[in-house]
């Protein structure tokens, strides 16, 4: 089980399987940030690129809640897959996601929440405020 903090780096693809199961897939980019004392500022380090697969209810939620560029935290099982392309052996890493969420420490604003006025009974509406 691993946890990756990064951002959604691709559009989210969404499919219905023949068995009725839904699947959402996107790429995540996680770039290390480190403070460089010699220049007195933050700089980017290595980048990690992973594919993320989500299934069933999680896939439905990801489809409606996330979009490219969103900061996310993904927890899941890390899978390694090897394949051959143009006679060259390649390796990819994917996360089978169990949990996906917005990284609220990096979100500017989620917009304003609707304001719900408290209901006041007719009896209390006429009473003067004691202070």
C-alpha positions as CSV (number, residue, x, y, z in Angstrom):
1,X,0.0,0.0,0.0
2,X,1.4,3.4,-1.0
3,X,0.2,7.0,-0.8
4,X,1.1,9.5,-3.5
5,X,0.6,13.2,-3.4
6,X,0.5,15.0,-6.7
7,X,-1.8,16.4,-9.3
8,X,-4.1,14.9,-12.0
9,X,-1.9,15.1,-15.1
10,X,-4.4,13.9,-17.7
11,X,-8.0,14.0,-18.6
12,X,-10.0,11.3,-16.7
13,X,-11.2,8.5,-19.0
14,X,-14.3,6.6,-17.9
15,X,-15.5,3.3,-19.2
16,X,-18.3,0.7,-18.6
17,X,-17.1,-2.8,-18.6
18,X,-19.0,-5.7,-20.1
19,X,-19.7,-6.9,-16.6
20,X,-21.3,-3.6,-15.7
21,X,-18.3,-2.4,-13.6
22,X,-17.2,1.2,-14.1
23,X,-13.6,2.2,-14.4
24,X,-11.9,5.6,-14.3
25,X,-8.3,6.1,-15.3
26,X,-6.0,9.1,-15.0
27,X,-2.3,9.9,-14.8
28,X,-0.8,11.5,-11.7
29,X,2.4,13.5,-11.5
30,X,4.2,13.8,-8.1
31,X,7.1,16.2,-8.1
32,X,9.4,16.5,-5.1
33,X,9.9,20.0,-3.7
34,X,13.0,20.9,-1.8
35,X,14.4,24.0,-0.2
36,X,17.8,25.1,-1.8
37,X,19.6,27.0,0.9
38,X,22.3,28.3,-1.5
39,X,19.6,30.3,-3.5
40,X,17.2,30.7,-0.6
41,X,14.2,29.3,-2.5
42,X,12.2,26.2,-3.3
43,X,13.0,24.1,-6.4
44,X,11.6,21.1,-8.1
45,X,13.3,17.7,-7.8
46,X,12.5,14.4,-9.4
47,X,9.1,13.7,-11.0
48,X,7.1,10.5,-10.6
49,X,4.5,9.6,-13.2
50,X,1.9,6.9,-12.4
51,X,-1.3,5.7,-14.0
52,X,-4.2,5.5,-11.5
53,X,-7.1,3.0,-11.9
54,X,-10.3,3.4,-10.0
55,X,-13.2,1.0,-9.9
56,X,-17.0,1.0,-9.2
57,X,-18.2,3.7,-6.8
58,X,-14.7,5.3,-6.6
59,X,-14.7,5.5,-10.4
60,X,-18.0,7.3,-10.4
61,X,-16.9,9.7,-7.7
62,X,-13.6,10.5,-9.5
63,X,-15.5,11.1,-12.7
64,X,-17.6,13.8,-11.1
65,X,-15.3,15.3,-8.6
66,X,-11.8,15.6,-10.3
67,X,-10.4,17.2,-13.4
68,X,-7.0,17.7,-15.0
69,X,-4.7,19.8,-12.8
70,X,-6.4,19.1,-9.5
71,X,-4.1,18.4,-6.5
72,X,-4.9,14.9,-5.2
73,X,-3.8,12.3,-2.6
74,X,-4.1,8.8,-3.9
75,X,-3.7,5.6,-1.8
76,X,-3.7,2.2,-3.3
77,X,-1.7,-0.9,-4.4
78,X,1.3,-0.3,-6.6
79,X,1.5,-2.5,-9.6
80,X,4.4,-3.0,-12.0
81,X,3.7,-4.1,-15.6
82,X,6.3,-4.9,-18.3
83,X,5.6,-5.0,-22.0
84,X,7.5,-4.9,-25.2
85,X,7.2,-2.1,-27.8
86,X,9.3,-1.8,-30.9
87,X,11.5,-4.7,-29.6
88,X,12.3,-2.7,-26.5
89,X,11.2,-4.0,-23.1
90,X,9.4,-1.3,-21.0
91,X,8.1,-1.0,-17.5
92,X,5.2,1.0,-16.2
93,X,3.9,1.6,-12.7
94,X,0.2,1.9,-11.9
95,X,-1.8,2.5,-8.8
96,X,-5.0,0.5,-8.2
97,X,-6.6,3.2,-6.1
98,X,-8.5,2.4,-2.9
99,X,-8.8,6.1,-1.8
100,X,-8.7,9.3,-3.8
101,X,-9.2,12.8,-2.5
102,X,-8.5,16.5,-3.2
103,X,-5.4,17.7,-1.4
104,X,-7.0,20.6,0.5
105,X,-3.6,22.0,1.6
106,X,-3.0,22.9,-2.1
107,X,-6.5,24.1,-3.2
108,X,-7.0,27.8,-3.6
109,X,-10.7,27.8,-3.1
110,X,-13.5,25.4,-3.6
111,X,-16.0,28.3,-4.2
112,X,-18.5,29.5,-1.8
113,X,-20.8,27.1,0.0
114,X,-24.5,27.8,-0.1
115,X,-25.7,29.7,2.9
116,X,-28.6,28.1,4.6
117,X,-30.7,30.4,6.8
118,X,-31.7,28.9,10.1
119,X,-35.4,28.3,10.4
120,X,-37.0,30.3,13.1
121,X,-40.4,29.4,14.5
122,X,-43.1,32.1,14.3
123,X,-43.2,32.2,18.2
124,X,-39.5,33.1,18.5
125,X,-39.4,35.6,15.6
126,X,-41.4,38.2,17.6
127,X,-39.4,37.9,20.9
128,X,-36.9,40.7,21.5
129,X,-33.2,39.8,21.6
130,X,-32.0,39.9,25.2
131,X,-28.7,41.7,24.5
